[in-house]
Amino acid sequence: MSRTLPLASFTSISSKISTWSGTLAASPRFSLLFFSSQPRLTLFSSTPISHYVKNLPAILAMDSSKAGTVKELPVGLDEATEEEYASQSKLLQEFTNISSIDKAWVFKSESGICSQAMFLISQPNLLANKKRKFMLSTSISKESNNTVNFQWTPFPVEMTGVSITVPSPSGSKLLVIRNPENESPTQFEIWSSSRLEKEFRIPQSTHGSVYADGWFEGISWNSDESLIAYVAEEPSPCKPSFDCQGYKQGAAKDKECMSWKGQGDWEEEWGECYAGKRQPALFVINLNSGEVHAVKGIAKSLSVGQVVWAPPVESIDQYLVFVGWSADPRKLGIRYCYNRPCALYAVKVPLYKSEAAQSDLKSMEELTVVNLTQSISSAFFPQFSPDGKFIVFLSAKASVDSGVHSATDSLHRIDWPTDGKLCSSTKIIDVIPVVNCAEDGQFPGLYCSSFLSKPWLSDGCTMILSSYWRSCQVILSVNVLSGEVLRISTADSGFSWNVLTLDGDNIIAVCSSPIDVPQIKYGCLVDKVTNTTAWHWLNVSSPIFKCSEKVTSLLSHLQFGITQIPVKDVSDCLTKGAAKSFEAIFVSSKVNNAPDPLTVVLHGGPHSVSLSSFSKSLAFLSSLGFSLLIVNYRGSLGFGEEALQSLPGKIGSQDVNDVLTAIDHVIEKGLVNPSKITVLGGSHGGFLTTHLIGQAPDKFVAAAARNPVCNLSSMVATTDIPDWCYVESYGSKGKTIFTEAPSAEHLTHFYSKSPILHISKVKAPTIFLLGAQDLRVPVSGGLQYARALKERGVETKIILFPNDIHAIERPQSDFESFLNIGVWFKKYCK
């Protein structure tokens, strides 16, 4: 007997239907039928329906153990994929747990026999979705048998809530700054070796958060350690206030009950990474009184950063030297964009001497600001020599003058007047000029992302710094008087090196490779008297980079090499540098009975570089059984200016062809399985990824794109760097024709350069990882491309991270991103 009722008759139990259906489906006595015209519930049974309605609680309880076994899977996963997901997540967790060193400082002990060092270390905290930061200390002693001994403290100390730490020049004090996460005051702490000496709370009405971004960031102690200059967000301007009577005249900054704040005029920001930041400004705090003064006289159109105190002179007043970026005609995205004009400025800070012979600030009336570098379009990272007689600084003039977002750096020097009398016509001396095209094996040019706070050897004229050298990062010594540049890290291993700090005339650094976790190295001059060019590097035992036995075992089965890739068609090359070979880093298994699947990895920029250093994410992919081909196509940093400048105007063609040439190179050598090739890239690497699956649709079995550039014609109207679209699409004339109102001709040209032009040919299943807060490559472009693929029947997966920006680097987002990439690639490379 069967009885059928409309489901409307069961409204009182509708919330139970899914559970009930699970129970009923497990029983041969019942069946649920749904018809397309009208949902109806049909029970095949000889028992009246009223019996089931009356006894519903008992029926639902019946066979509850079976109902409880029905497993609900996360969206996008099936049972087979879930197993892979679980397995890979455990492995990725082990790679994620590996720590990294952010900064290091060395302090001389009172005895002078040994040194003390502090290492600021970070580790992803997945549960809190933040980076956990902690400090680990060590004692360093040089042994008589030409060895070095690091005695580490047993445990690190977590730096909860700490934004910045800066030791004083003498090393006797430590500044700790805690930026608030709300409207609370910014906290300054001054620590001695044993206790907290002073604490200051600076309200939002004085300034906002102190900049800790590595670019505008600047914190500098003066010579007697009584004053600290720093860069912080200018206090928010007054907003119009309204209440039940309407507009309130003479509105205050503070919140008031029974009223509300309007928005006021919109103010531009510096784009990606600077949402909510309007104006970095210069402040000085007096550590004796706790008073904070804004430095006056700086034009409102200048955003300031990278401040340093000038050496004291005989007169009482002191100078601050800082970098200024003009906001005229408007602020364009500045993060990773070295093509924004900037200059070094000096401003006099009036002081007086108190009875305690400590420096105090006079009132900060309007002061004259002097531009020290008027004759050059870019100047940043000012660094005074130990004797205070000159300043050295980096310049990105090659980037500013051409319009590309990053290019070959140059190093310069200006003399600092001992009498304190400055002028804007100061002569700029070139120390390291831009290298256009280097001979094979020779210095390819300077590519330096930062200076040490104390980069000088004891001779007072030799700087130690890190720089890119083709696909490696190396350590250089630079004599800023003679211009001599020496590569002092070992050159035969293919490893990448990064200097952390100096211990007198010795160097503490880390080196690593794609298959070797970082290792601390201690560098010593072989003989200071007879040979100043040879360095001896000692291994340092450290607990910092410890990893699991499983990770160690997996990495031990891998090998890597840096492969030279000849340019396919040199007839198209307009310069000598453009015709030179580019490079790819190839990571593979040592046991290669059959070629492994290949993942092609493409950096963004395009004027960036993939280094031969350790990457937890890429090591994870290697450990899954993928060979990696990490391509530094022409246009990458580290290969000379001519090779770099060969790409603008040819994106979507020259870079795409370079990648295909690199893939064919390893296929011809029999190193990879040509039927199992995947491709991965972010930003411009995502641009290349989506271009490749459209232009070479039969080459790739799967793809992964992180915040990819897919449609330049729509991106130009929404990105924080519309000038990038012009320069990379048009080449050298792009800087000249850039406009905020692109013509129909411009938009057509942008579309012709975009991956979306080739979307009809795409076959490869593609996963998209998108940051919803991305100002650089707004999420709408990736969504448009992904939806268009779905429309054409291409298998597509989208993971949208609602709180991430362009980099997708929040710990949980980075973890989920690469976990899904690993599972996606495994699925299509079986």
Rosetta blueprint (number, residue, H / E / L):
1 M L
2 S E
3 R E
4 T E
5 L E
6 P E
7 L H
8 A H
9 S H
10 F H
11 T H
12 S H
13 I H
14 S H
15 S H
16 K H
17 I H
18 S H
19 T H
20 W H
21 S H
22 G H
23 T H
24 L H
25 A H
26 A L
27 S L
28 P L
29 R L
30 F L
31 S L
32 L L
33 L L
34 F L
35 F L
36 S L
37 S L
38 Q L
39 P L
40 R E
41 L E
42 T E
43 L E
44 F E
45 S L
46 S L
47 T L
48 P L
49 I H
50 S H
51 H H
52 Y H
53 V H
54 K H
55 N L
56 L H
57 P H
58 A H
59 I H
60 L H
61 A H
62 M L
63 D L
64 S H
65 S H
66 K H
67 A H
68 G H
69 T L
70 V L
71 K L
72 E L
73 L L
74 P L
75 V L
76 G L
77 L L
78 D L
79 E H
80 A H
81 T H
82 E H
83 E H
84 E H
85 Y H
86 A H
87 S H
88 Q H
89 S H
90 K H
91 L H
92 L H
93 Q H
94 E H
95 F H
96 T H
97 N L
98 I L
99 S L
100 S E
101 I E
102 D E
103 K E
104 A E
105 W E
106 V E
107 F E
108 K E
109 S L
110 E L
111 S L
112 G L
113 I L
114 C L
115 S E
116 Q E
117 A E
118 M E
119 F E
120 L E
121 I E
122 S E
123 Q E
124 P E
125 N E
126 L L
127 L L
128 A L
129 N L
130 K E
131 K E
132 R E
133 K E
134 F E
135 M E
136 L E
137 S E
138 T E
139 S E
140 I E
141 S E
142 K E
143 E L
144 S L
145 N L
146 N L
147 T L
148 V E
149 N E
150 F E
151 Q E
152 W E
153 T L
154 P L
155 F L
156 P L
157 V E
158 E E
159 M L
160 T L
161 G L
162 V L
163 S L
164 I E
165 T E
166 V E
167 P E
168 S L
169 P L
170 S L
171 G L
172 S L
173 K L
174 L E
175 L E
176 V E
177 I E
178 R E
179 N L
180 P L
181 E L
182 N L
183 E L
184 S L
185 P L
186 T E
187 Q E
188 F E
189 E E
190 I E
191 W E
192 S L
193 S L
194 S L
195 R L
196 L E
197 E E
198 K E
199 E E
200 F E
201 R E
202 I E
203 P L
204 Q L
205 S L
206 T L
207 H L
208 G L
209 S L
210 V E
211 Y L
212 A L
213 D L
214 G L
215 W L
216 F L
217 E L
218 G L
219 I E
220 S E
221 W E
222 N L
223 S L
224 D L
225 E L
226 S L
227 L E
228 I E
229 A E
230 Y E
231 V E
232 A E
233 E E
234 E L
235 P L
236 S L
237 P L
238 C L
239 K L
240 P L
241 S E
242 F E
243 D E
244 C L
245 Q L
246 G E
247 Y E
248 K E
249 Q L
250 G L
251 A L
252 A L
253 K L
254 D L
255 K L
256 E L
257 C L
258 M L
259 S L
260 W E
261 K E
262 G L
263 Q L
264 G L
265 D L
266 W L
267 E L
268 E L
269 E L
270 W L
271 G L
272 E L
273 C L
274 Y L
275 A L
276 G L
277 K L
278 R L
279 Q L
280 P E
281 A E
282 L E
283 F E
284 V E
285 I E
286 N E
287 L L
288 N L
289 S L
290 G L
291 E L
292 V E
293 H E
294 A E
295 V L
296 K L
297 G L
298 I L
299 A L
300 K L
301 S L
302 L E
303 S E
304 V E
305 G E
306 Q E
307 V E
308 V E
309 W E
310 A L
311 P L
312 P L
313 V L
314 E L
315 S L
316 I L
317 D L
318 Q E
319 Y E
320 L E
321 V E
322 F E
323 V E
324 G E
325 W E
326 S E
327 A L
328 D L
329 P L
330 R L
331 K L
332 L L
333 G L
334 I L
335 R L
336 Y L
337 C L
338 Y L
339 N L
340 R L
341 P L
342 C E
343 A E
344 L E
345 Y E
346 A E
347 V E
348 K E
349 V E
350 P L
351 L E
352 Y E
353 K E
354 S L
355 E L
356 A L
357 A L
358 Q L
359 S E
360 D E
361 L E
362 K L
363 S L
364 M L
365 E L
366 E L
367 L L
368 T L
369 V E
370 V E
371 N E
372 L L
373 T L
374 Q L
375 S L
376 I L
377 S L
378 S L
379 A L
380 F E
381 F E
382 P E
383 Q E
384 F E
385 S L
386 P L
387 D L
388 G L
389 K L
390 F E
391 I E
392 V E
393 F E
394 L E
395 S E
396 A L
397 K H
398 A H
399 S H
400 V H
401 D H
402 S H
403 G L
404 V L
405 H L
406 S L
407 A L
408 T L
409 D E
410 S E
411 L E
412 H E
413 R E
414 I E
415 D E
416 W L
417 P L
418 T L
419 D L
420 G L
421 K L
422 L L
423 C L
424 S L
425 S L
426 T L
427 K L
428 I L
429 I E
430 D E
431 V E
432 I E
433 P L
434 V L
435 V L
436 N L
437 C L
438 A L
439 E L
440 D L
441 G L
442 Q L
443 F L
444 P L
445 G L
446 L E
447 Y L
448 C L
449 S L
450 S L
451 F L
452 L L
453 S L
454 K L
455 P L
456 W E
457 L L
458 S L
459 D L
460 G L
461 C L
462 T E
463 M E
464 I E
465 L E
466 S E
467 S E
468 Y E
469 W E
470 R L
471 S L
472 C E
473 Q E
474 V E
475 I E
476 L E
477 S E
478 V E
479 N E
480 V L
481 L L
482 S L
483 G L
484 E L
485 V E
486 L E
487 R E
488 I L
489 S L
490 T L
491 A L
492 D L
493 S L
494 G L
495 F L
496 S E
497 W E
498 N E
499 V E
500 L E
501 T E
502 L E
503 D E
504 G L
505 D L
506 N E
507 I E
508 I E
509 A E
510 V E
511 C E
512 S E
513 S E
514 P L
515 I L
516 D E
517 V E
518 P E
519 Q E
520 I E
521 K E
522 Y E
523 G E
524 C E
525 L E
526 V E
527 D E
528 K L
529 V L
530 T L
531 N E
532 T E
533 T E
534 A E
535 W E
536 H E
537 W E
538 L E
539 N E
540 V L
541 S L
542 S L
543 P L
544 I L
545 F L
546 K L
547 C L
548 S L
549 E H
550 K H
551 V H
552 T H
553 S H
554 L H
555 L H
556 S H
557 H L
558 L E
559 Q E
560 F E
561 G E
562 I E
563 T E
564 Q E
565 I E
566 P L
567 V L
568 K L
569 D L
570 V H
571 S H
572 D H
573 C L
574 L L
575 T L
576 K H
577 G H
578 A H
579 A H
580 K L
581 S L
582 F E
583 E E
584 A E
585 I E
586 F E
587 V E
588 S E
589 S E
590 K L
591 V L
592 N L
593 N L
594 A L
595 P L
596 D L
597 P L
598 L E
599 T E
600 V E
601 V E
602 L E
603 H L
604 G L
605 G L
606 P L
607 H L
608 S L
609 V L
610 S L
611 L L
612 S L
613 S L
614 F L
615 S L
616 K H
617 S H
618 L H
619 A H
620 F H
621 L H
622 S H
623 S H
624 L L
625 G L
626 F L
627 S E
628 L E
629 L E
630 I E
631 V E
632 N E
633 Y L
634 R L
635 G L
636 S L
637 L L
638 G L
639 F L
640 G L
641 E H
642 E H
643 A H
644 L H
645 Q H
646 S L
647 L L
648 P L
649 G L
650 K L
651 I L
652 G L
653 S L
654 Q H
655 D H
656 V H
657 N H
658 D H
659 V H
660 L H
661 T H
662 A H
663 I H
664 D H
665 H H
666 V H
667 I H
668 E H
669 K L
670 G L
671 L L
672 V L
673 N L
674 P L
675 S L
676 K L
677 I E
678 T E
679 V E
680 L E
681 G E
682 G E
683 S L
684 H H
685 G H
686 G H
687 F H
688 L H
689 T H
690 T H
691 H H
692 L H
693 I H
694 G H
695 Q H
696 A L
697 P L
698 D L
699 K L
700 F L
701 V L
702 A E
703 A E
704 A E
705 A E
706 R E
707 N L
708 P L
709 V L
710 C L
711 N L
712 L H
713 S H
714 S H
715 M H
716 V L
717 A L
718 T L
719 T L
720 D L
721 I L
722 P H
723 D H
724 W H
725 C H
726 Y H
727 V H
728 E H
729 S H
730 Y H
731 G H
732 S H
733 K H
734 G H
735 K H
736 T H
737 I H
738 F L
739 T L
740 E L
741 A L
742 P L
743 S L
744 A H
745 E H
746 H H
747 L H
748 T H
749 H H
750 F H
751 Y H
752 S H
753 K L
754 S L
755 P H
756 I H
757 L H
758 H H
759 I H
760 S H
761 K H
762 V L
763 K L
764 A L
765 P L
766 T E
767 I E
768 F E
769 L E
770 L E
771 G E
772 A L
773 Q L
774 D L
775 L L
776 R L
777 V L
778 P L
779 V H
780 S H
781 G H
782 G H
783 L H
784 Q H
785 Y H
786 A H
787 R H
788 A H
789 L H
790 K H
791 E H
792 R L
793 G L
794 V L
795 E L
796 T E
797 K E
798 I E
799 I E
800 L E
801 F E
802 P L
803 N L
804 D L
805 I L
806 H L
807 A L
808 I L
809 E L
810 R L
811 P H
812 Q H
813 S H
814 D H
815 F H
816 E H
817 S H
818 F H
819 L H
820 N H
821 I H
822 G H
823 V H
824 W H
825 F H
826 K H
827 K H
828 Y H
829 C L
830 K L
